[in-house]
Amino acid sequence: MAEAIRRLAIRGAPLIGVAAAYGLALELAGDVASLDRACALLRSARPTAVNLAWAVDRVRARVLAGTPADAASTALAEARAIEQEEEAASEAIAARGADLLAGTRTILTHCNTGALAAPGRGTALAVVAELARRGGLERVLATESRPLLQGARLTAYELAHLGIPYDLIVDAAGPALIACGDVEAAIVGCDRVAANGDVANKIGTYALALAAQAAGIPFVVAGPTSSIDANCPSGAAIVVEQRDPDEVRAALGRPLTLPEAHVLNPAFDVTPAELVTALVTERGVISPPTAASLRPLSA
């Protein structure tokens, strides 16, 4: 399970948390004594998305509160509870986000935040889907999301499956289209929200937030409260995952540059809270996100 999460066979912050919880239950079914080792392995699979550590720690705490004989069944029950809670959170986020962005006709989204990234309909893409269901949404601009093309491979697939009109764009076109007035709102997911409201998300999010602020359009972040890290004071404390350089040197197995090209490959960037119009969670819409406004959600 840790390897599947590490290589993105399972991805999306809410989904990797659920998957890790089930992975821990599977491990304990075979070896009750491996709890701490399994927790450490799963937590290290991806360092930025806080849902992963949150789910692992939650299952671990529940197991330690019980008896060794019940460890596997306790872990499985907690994993199922986490999955059900995240699915319910998805539906609440969809409704709250659609209320917030009612009347939006053209919306831009980044990376993949739908049913392939979270239990239920997803996070940001769940809001898009709900806007489309209610009527009025005319078009979605979806970034390709380099270097692994989650937008081109996954978001485009989900939008087509849902019957929602969309245009796929290269990442660098997003800020330009916002500046040209072709976008009424932007919505993204999140892998971690610091206690002060700073947001870690797929690399390229920061540029979109800056463009949205310059154009005066809403820049909305959607995610469950499990993505809020009360122990992380600000974005400066978020560990940004650095991934394999070959993800940039090649695309879908085909080389794009010199095999020895030097590469920086941060998987995420951090968007300051002051650029975020609203944070949509299952427990409410926080606008603007600040240390004070987020505190009740992490209590």
N, C-alpha and C positions, 0 to 999 in steps of 0.2 A: 504493500500500500504506500509506503514511504517513497519507493522508487517511482510508482505511478504518479504520485503528486509531484515529485521532483522533475520528472520529464514532461509534465503537463498533460499526461493522458487523462488525468483528473485535474480540473482547474476551475478557477472562480473562487473567490474568498469564502462565501458561504458553503459551497459544495466541498471544498477541501476540508473544512472543519467537520462536516458530517461524515465524509469518507474516513477521516482520521479516527473519529469516534468508533466507527464500525471496525476499522483496522485494529484498534486496541481490543475490541471485543473478540475479534477473531484470534488474536495472539493469545489472549488469556484463556481461550477455550482449549489451547494446547499446552500452555505453560503459565500457570498462575504466578510463578516466581519471577517472570520476566517483565513485570509491570514497569519498573523504573527504566529499564533498558529500552523497552518499547516506546515509552513516553518520550525519552530523549531522542530516539531515532525519528519518530514522527514529527516532533517539534522542530527538528533541524532540517526537515525536508525543504521548507521554504521559509525564510526568515521574516519577510515583510508582512504578509497577511496575518493579522492577529487572530482571526477566526480559528486558525489551525491550533495555535497554542491554547486558546480559550477552550476549545472543545476537548482537547486532550486533558487539560488540567481539570475540567469539569468531570470527565469520566473518572479520572484518577482519584479525585476527592470522594466521589460516590463509592468507588470500590474500596478505598481505605476505610470508609465509615462502616463497611459491612464485614462479612466474614470471608476468609480465603476460599471456603467451599462454594460460596455464592459469587465469586469474583466475575466469572464469565457471564453469568446471567444478569448480574447487576450492570456490568458494562454494556451489554446488549440492550437492556431496557433504557439505559441513559442515552445511548446512541439513537435509539428510536425516538425518544423524547426530543432530542435535539433536532432531528430531522423534521418532526411534526411542527415544532416551534418555528423553524426556519421557513417551512412551507406556509404556515399561517402568516409569518412576517412578510413574505413575498406578496401575498394578497393585500395585506394592509398597506404596504408601500405602494403598490399599484394604484390603489384607490386614492390614497393621500396625495400622491404625485400628480395623478390626473386632475384632482380637484385644484391643486396649486397651479397647474399649467393649462387649465381649461381655456379653450379658444385658440390654442397654439396650432398653427397650420403646418409649419415647417420646423423640424427639430433635428439637431445634430447629436450623434452619439459616438462614443469612442470605445474601442475594444469590444468585448463580448460580455453581456450582462444579462442574458436571457435564461431560458430553461436549461441550457447546456452549462451554465455557470452557477446555478443555485437551485435548491429544491423549489418546486412550484414554477411560477412564470419567470422568476429571476428578480432583478432589482431595477436598474435603470430601464432595461428593455421591457420589463413588466409594466412600467409606467407608460412607455411608448405604446405597448399593446393595448393597454386600457384606454388611452386617448383615442386610438384607432377604433376600438370597439364602440366607444361613445359617439363617434362620428366627428368630422371636422378636420382631423389630421390629414393633410394632403400628401406629405412627403417626408421621408427620413433620409438624412445624409449620414452615411455610415463610413467611418474611416477604415482603411484597409488594416491598420494597426500593425505596422512593422515592429520587429523583424519576423514575428511568427504568424502574422496575417490572421489574427483571430477575427478581425472584422470581415475580411474578405472570405474566409473559410467558414466562419460560424455565424456571425451576425447576419450576413447576407442570406445565408441558408434559413435562419430563423425567420427573418422578415418575409422571405418568399413563402415559407411554409405557412405563415400567418396571413398571407395575402395583403401585406402592407406595402404600398409603393415606396421605393427607395432608390437612391443613387449611391453607388460605391465611389469613394473618393480617396486619393492618396492622402497620407497624413498631413503633408505640408499644405494641402489645399484648404484645410479646415479654417485656419485663421483668416485666409484671404476671402473665403466665401462669407464668413461672419462679417468681415469688414465691408463687403459689398452689399450687405443688407439681405442676403439670401437665406438667413437663418433667424428665426424668431426666439429660439431658446436652445441651450445646450444642456444635455443631461448625461452624466457618467455614473459609474459605480465607484466603489472604494475598497481598498484592501486593508486600510487602517486609518482611523480618524484619531488624531492625538487629542489630549484633554483640552487643548486650547482651540480645537476646530481645524487645525491643519490636516490636509488630506493626502495620503499616499495612494496613488492609482497608476494605471498603466502609463508608461513613458509617453509623453506627448500631451498629457492632460493639462499641464501647467501652461503651455502655449495657448491652448484653447480657452483657458480661464482668463488669461491676459487679453486675448482678442475679444472675449465676451464683455469684459469690463470696459474696454475701449469703445465698443459698439453700443454699450448700454443695454445689453440683453441679459436675461437671467442665465446664470450658470448654476445648475442644480446638481447636487450629489445625492445619490440614492443608495441606501444600504441598511442592513439590520443593525440593531444596537450591539450585536456581537462583534461588529467591526470597530466599535469605539473602545479605545485603550486608555482607561483612566490613569494607568500607571506611566503613560508616555506624555511628558509635559508639553512637548511641541514637536513639530516636524523635524527639527534638528536632531532629535533623539531617535528617529526612525531609521532602522538599518535597511538600506536599499540593496536589494538582491542584485548581485552582478552575475550575469549568466554567461554561458559558453560563447566565446567569440565566433565559433563556427555558425551560430545562429544568424550572425550578420554577414559572414563571408559567403554564405550560400542561402538559397531559398528553395525549399522543397527538394533538397538534395542536389541542386545545380549550383555550381560556383558562380559568384557574382563579382569577385575581385581576386587579387593575388592570394594564393594560399597562405602566404606569410604576412599578409597585411595586419598591422597592429589595430586592435579593435577595443573600444569601450562599449560595453553592453549592459547598462543599467536597465533593469526590468521595469522600474517605477520612477516617478518623480514626485515631488511634494508640492502641493498647491497651498499657499497661505490661506488661512481662514478668511481674511478680508476680501478675497476674490470669490468666495462662495456665497451665492445669493441665499441658498437654503439647503439644509440637510434633511432629506426625507427618510424617516425611519418608521418602523411599525408602531412606535409609541408616540409619534407626533412629528410635525414639521418644525424644524429649528431654524429660525431666520432672524438675525444672522447667527451662525454657529460661533459661540464664544465659550470660554471656560465656565462662565456662570450659567449659560443656557444649556450646556451639555451635561453639567453636573448631575441633575436629576435623572438623566437617562442611564448613567453608569452607577447609580446608587444601588 
